[in-house]
Amino acid sequence: MTTIVLPEDRPAGRRGFEIVLPTSATNGVSSLVEARVVAATAGPPLHTHPNSEETYFVIEGALLMYVDGKVVEIGPGGLAHISRGTEHTWATLPTVDAHFLTLHTPGGYELYHPTALQAEHDRGRALTQADLFEIAKGFDWKLAGDEPFRLTPLGELVEASRADDEAARAAAEATGVTAGAAS
């Protein structure tokens, strides 16, 4: 199946994740998502994709990737290919945004983003972590372990409930702003 997708033809994404190539355009073979994530962002909970593979390609900035117990920084032109069932997550550095692509083979995971966006719209509020986990389960996503852990911008895997505070602290330290200081 040959497909051309123009920017105006892209389906809706969510929170900086835009679907470039939907699985419907490839007969399920693959999908491609473009992401733009600001600096000092703790990534998604440590997870696996039991039935698909995921490849990250960094266009600009950098990603910290946690893959099977190792943390590595990937800059422009670098990539990480994640095999089925491999524990992984990512974060952005304290002062560097990230612009990257994720390729899923087979496709289908990308549909998580518009599904979560629609659920937020339908409920009239941001979704809870539990809501997002439940939605993600339907898109070849599985939490690694019993409790959620996320990667911080300093490359530390911490309890998910602490990750955003740790990311804010890393950003404040990197920019010389004291956490909790008046503006």
C-alpha positions as a Markdown table, in Angstrom:
| # | Residue | x | y | z |
|---|---|---|---|---|
| 1 | Met | 0.0 | 0.0 | 0.0 |
| 2 | Thr | 1.5 | 3.3 | -1.1 |
| 3 | Thr | 0.4 | 6.3 | 0.9 |
| 4 | Ile | 1.1 | 10.0 | 0.9 |
| 5 | Val | 0.1 | 11.9 | 4.0 |
| 6 | Leu | 0.2 | 15.7 | 3.9 |
| 7 | Pro | 0.4 | 17.7 | 7.1 |
| 8 | Glu | -3.2 | 18.9 | 6.8 |
| 9 | Asp | -4.3 | 15.2 | 6.5 |
| 10 | Arg | -2.7 | 14.1 | 9.8 |
| 11 | Pro | -5.2 | 12.7 | 12.4 |
| 12 | Ala | -5.4 | 14.4 | 15.8 |
| 13 | Gly | -2.5 | 13.8 | 18.3 |
| 14 | Arg | -2.3 | 14.6 | 22.0 |
| 15 | Arg | 0.0 | 16.7 | 24.1 |
| 16 | Gly | 2.9 | 17.2 | 21.6 |
| 17 | Phe | 2.4 | 13.8 | 19.9 |
| 18 | Glu | 1.1 | 14.1 | 16.3 |
| 19 | Ile | 0.3 | 11.1 | 14.2 |
| 20 | Val | 2.3 | 11.4 | 11.0 |
| 21 | Leu | 1.4 | 8.0 | 9.5 |
| 22 | Pro | -1.6 | 6.2 | 10.9 |
| 23 | Thr | -1.7 | 2.4 | 10.8 |
| 24 | Ser | -4.8 | 2.7 | 8.6 |
| 25 | Ala | -2.5 | 4.0 | 5.8 |
| 26 | Thr | -0.2 | 1.0 | 6.0 |
| 27 | Asn | -2.7 | -1.9 | 6.4 |
| 28 | Gly | -1.4 | -2.3 | 10.0 |
| 29 | Val | 2.3 | -2.7 | 9.0 |
| 30 | Ser | 3.5 | 0.3 | 10.9 |
| 31 | Ser | 2.7 | 3.8 | 12.2 |
| 32 | Leu | 4.8 | 6.9 | 12.8 |
| 33 | Val | 4.3 | 9.5 | 15.5 |
| 34 | Glu | 6.1 | 12.9 | 15.7 |
| 35 | Ala | 6.8 | 14.2 | 19.2 |
| 36 | Arg | 7.8 | 17.6 | 20.5 |
| 37 | Val | 8.5 | 17.5 | 24.2 |
| 38 | Val | 9.8 | 20.4 | 26.3 |
| 39 | Ala | 12.9 | 20.2 | 28.5 |
| 40 | Ala | 12.7 | 18.8 | 32.0 |
| 41 | Thr | 9.9 | 16.3 | 31.2 |
| 42 | Ala | 9.7 | 13.0 | 33.0 |
| 43 | Gly | 8.6 | 10.5 | 30.5 |
| 44 | Pro | 5.9 | 7.8 | 30.5 |
| 45 | Pro | 5.9 | 5.0 | 33.1 |
| 46 | Leu | 8.3 | 2.2 | 32.5 |
| 47 | His | 6.5 | -0.1 | 30.2 |
| 48 | Thr | 6.7 | -2.8 | 27.4 |
| 49 | His | 5.0 | -3.4 | 24.1 |
| 50 | Pro | 4.3 | -7.2 | 24.2 |
| 51 | Asn | 3.3 | -7.4 | 20.5 |
| 52 | Ser | 5.1 | -4.6 | 18.7 |
| 53 | Glu | 8.5 | -3.0 | 18.3 |
| 54 | Glu | 9.2 | 0.7 | 18.7 |
| 55 | Thr | 12.0 | 2.8 | 17.2 |
| 56 | Tyr | 12.8 | 6.3 | 18.4 |
| 57 | Phe | 14.7 | 8.7 | 16.1 |
| 58 | Val | 15.9 | 12.0 | 17.5 |
| 59 | Ile | 15.6 | 15.0 | 15.1 |
| 60 | Glu | 16.6 | 17.8 | 17.4 |
| 61 | Gly | 17.5 | 18.1 | 21.1 |
| 62 | Ala | 18.0 | 14.9 | 23.1 |
| 63 | Leu | 16.3 | 12.1 | 24.8 |
| 64 | Leu | 17.4 | 10.2 | 27.9 |
| 65 | Met | 16.3 | 6.6 | 27.2 |
| 66 | Tyr | 16.0 | 3.9 | 29.8 |
| 67 | Val | 16.2 | 0.5 | 28.1 |
| 68 | Asp | 16.5 | -2.8 | 30.0 |
| 69 | Gly | 18.2 | -1.2 | 33.0 |
| 70 | Lys | 20.5 | 1.1 | 31.1 |
| 71 | Val | 20.2 | 4.9 | 30.6 |
| 72 | Val | 21.7 | 6.5 | 27.5 |
| 73 | Glu | 21.4 | 10.0 | 26.1 |
| 74 | Ile | 20.5 | 10.1 | 22.4 |
| 75 | Gly | 21.1 | 13.2 | 20.4 |
| 76 | Pro | 20.2 | 14.3 | 16.9 |
| 77 | Gly | 20.5 | 11.6 | 14.3 |
| 78 | Gly | 20.6 | 8.9 | 17.0 |
| 79 | Leu | 18.0 | 6.2 | 17.5 |
| 80 | Ala | 16.9 | 3.4 | 19.8 |
| 81 | His | 15.2 | 0.3 | 18.5 |
| 82 | Ile | 13.1 | -1.3 | 21.3 |
| 83 | Ser | 12.3 | -5.0 | 20.7 |
| 84 | Arg | 9.0 | -6.5 | 21.8 |
| 85 | Gly | 8.7 | -7.0 | 25.6 |
| 86 | Thr | 11.7 | -4.8 | 26.4 |
| 87 | Glu | 11.2 | -2.4 | 29.4 |
| 88 | His | 11.7 | 1.2 | 28.4 |
| 89 | Thr | 10.9 | 4.8 | 29.0 |
| 90 | Trp | 12.4 | 8.2 | 28.3 |
| 91 | Ala | 12.7 | 11.7 | 29.6 |
| 92 | Thr | 14.0 | 15.0 | 28.3 |
| 93 | Leu | 17.1 | 16.7 | 29.7 |
| 94 | Pro | 16.7 | 19.6 | 32.2 |
| 95 | Thr | 17.4 | 22.3 | 29.6 |
| 96 | Val | 17.0 | 20.7 | 26.2 |
| 97 | Asp | 13.7 | 20.1 | 24.3 |
| 98 | Ala | 13.3 | 17.0 | 22.2 |
| 99 | His | 11.9 | 16.6 | 18.7 |
| 100 | Phe | 11.7 | 12.9 | 17.8 |
| 101 | Leu | 9.8 | 10.3 | 15.8 |
| 102 | Thr | 8.6 | 6.9 | 17.0 |
| 103 | Leu | 8.0 | 4.1 | 14.5 |
| 104 | His | 5.7 | 1.3 | 15.7 |
| 105 | Thr | 5.8 | -2.1 | 13.9 |
| 106 | Pro | 3.2 | -3.3 | 13.6 |
| 107 | Gly | 1.1 | -0.2 | 13.8 |
| 108 | Gly | -1.8 | 0.5 | 16.2 |
| 109 | Tyr | -0.2 | 2.0 | 19.3 |
| 110 | Glu | -0.5 | 5.5 | 17.9 |
| 111 | Leu | -4.3 | 5.2 | 18.3 |
| 112 | Tyr | -3.8 | 5.6 | 22.0 |
| 113 | His | -3.2 | 9.3 | 21.6 |
| 114 | Pro | -6.5 | 10.3 | 19.9 |
| 115 | Thr | -8.4 | 7.8 | 22.1 |
| 116 | Ala | -7.0 | 9.5 | 25.3 |
| 117 | Leu | -7.7 | 12.9 | 23.8 |
| 118 | Gln | -11.4 | 11.9 | 23.1 |
| 119 | Ala | -11.7 | 10.5 | 26.6 |
| 120 | Glu | -10.5 | 13.8 | 28.1 |
| 121 | His | -13.0 | 15.7 | 25.9 |
| 122 | Asp | -15.8 | 13.3 | 26.9 |
| 123 | Arg | -15.1 | 13.5 | 30.6 |
| 124 | Gly | -14.4 | 17.3 | 30.5 |
| 125 | Arg | -11.2 | 16.9 | 32.6 |
| 126 | Ala | -7.7 | 15.7 | 32.4 |
| 127 | Leu | -7.4 | 11.9 | 32.8 |
| 128 | Thr | -5.9 | 10.3 | 35.9 |
| 129 | Gln | -2.9 | 8.0 | 35.7 |
| 130 | Ala | -5.2 | 5.1 | 36.2 |
| 131 | Asp | -7.5 | 6.3 | 33.4 |
| 132 | Leu | -4.4 | 6.5 | 31.0 |
| 133 | Phe | -3.2 | 3.0 | 32.1 |
| 134 | Glu | -6.6 | 1.5 | 31.3 |
| 135 | Ile | -6.7 | 3.1 | 27.9 |
| 136 | Ala | -3.1 | 2.2 | 27.1 |
| 137 | Lys | -3.8 | -1.5 | 27.8 |
| 138 | Gly | -5.9 | -1.6 | 24.7 |
| 139 | Phe | -3.0 | -0.5 | 22.5 |
| 140 | Asp | -0.2 | -3.0 | 23.2 |
| 141 | Trp | 1.1 | -1.2 | 26.3 |
| 142 | Lys | 1.9 | -2.9 | 29.5 |
| 143 | Leu | 3.2 | -1.4 | 32.8 |
| 144 | Ala | 6.6 | -2.9 | 33.7 |
| 145 | Gly | 6.3 | -4.3 | 37.3 |
| 146 | Asp | 3.5 | -3.8 | 39.8 |
| 147 | Glu | 4.1 | -0.1 | 40.5 |
| 148 | Pro | 4.7 | 2.7 | 37.9 |
| 149 | Phe | 8.2 | 4.2 | 37.7 |
| 150 | Arg | 9.2 | 7.1 | 35.5 |
| 151 | Leu | 12.5 | 8.4 | 34.3 |
| 152 | Thr | 13.6 | 11.9 | 35.5 |
| 153 | Pro | 15.6 | 14.5 | 33.5 |
| 154 | Leu | 18.6 | 13.4 | 35.5 |
| 155 | Gly | 18.3 | 9.8 | 34.4 |
| 156 | Glu | 16.9 | 8.4 | 37.6 |
| 157 | Leu | 14.0 | 5.9 | 37.7 |
| 158 | Val | 11.7 | 7.0 | 40.5 |
| 159 | Glu | 8.1 | 6.3 | 41.7 |
| 160 | Ala | 5.7 | 7.9 | 39.2 |
| 161 | Ser | 4.2 | 10.1 | 41.9 |
| 162 | Arg | 7.5 | 11.8 | 42.5 |
| 163 | Ala | 8.7 | 12.2 | 38.8 |
| 164 | Asp | 7.1 | 15.6 | 38.0 |
| 165 | Asp | 8.5 | 17.1 | 41.2 |
| 166 | Glu | 11.9 | 15.7 | 40.5 |
| 167 | Ala | 11.7 | 17.0 | 36.9 |
| 168 | Ala | 10.9 | 20.5 | 38.2 |
| 169 | Arg | 13.7 | 20.4 | 40.7 |
| 170 | Ala | 16.2 | 19.3 | 37.9 |
| 171 | Ala | 15.0 | 22.2 | 35.7 |
| 172 | Ala | 15.3 | 24.7 | 38.6 |
| 173 | Glu | 18.8 | 23.5 | 39.5 |
| 174 | Ala | 19.9 | 23.6 | 35.8 |
| 175 | Thr | 18.7 | 27.1 | 35.3 |
| 176 | Gly | 19.9 | 28.4 | 38.7 |
| 177 | Val | 16.3 | 29.1 | 39.9 |
| 178 | Thr | 15.7 | 28.0 | 43.5 |
| 179 | Ala | 12.7 | 25.7 | 43.7 |
| 180 | Gly | 9.8 | 27.5 | 45.5 |
| 181 | Ala | 11.4 | 31.0 | 45.0 |
| 182 | Ala | 9.1 | 33.9 | 44.3 |
| 183 | Ser | 9.1 | 35.3 | 40.8 |
